[in-house]
Amino acid sequence: MQLSELLTPSLTLCHADVVSKKRVLELASQTIAEQLDGPAAEDIFSGLINRERLGSTGIGEGVAIPHCRMAGVERAVGMLMTLASPIDFDAIDNRPVDLVCLLLVPEQGADEHLQTLAGLAELFNHSETREALRACEDSESLLARVQRLCQER
């Protein structure tokens, strides 16, 4: 599943003003919970934090892909954020993160989860993609840019 299929306008945030990994995960959890008829924000946050405890989802080059499988989620859900200022995310390259792509998948969706994660990692592996997303000035243009990038791939 491509990122463009996972996002909605309300799950695309440009220049989010957060100061820590915890705040990113709290904001994402709250935003997603408001959009889903399923798990509460606290449950989403708990799932994401538990996954981070296994190892950082900061994949390098200023990108993090927090993710988890979750009961009560019926379909894969994504959220994309650019951050107003880069934050420490314990990334593998020790660089601060300013692009966050969050993924929740159904508890039974292990294969889908892995395939979607691989696709996201591939998308963010391209410096042109990262720079194009960082150049967006508002949430609408960020969503439109993702849609265009996914069509091109």
Buried (B, 14 or more C-beta within 10 A) or exposed (E): BBBBEBBEEEBBBBBBEBEEBBBBBBBBBBBBBEEBEBBEBEBBBBBBBEBBEEEBBBBBBBBBBBBBBBEBBEBBBBBBBBBEEEBBBEBEEEBBBBBBBBBBBBEEBEEBBEBBBEBBBEBBEEEEBBEBBBEBEEBEBBBBBBBEBBEEE
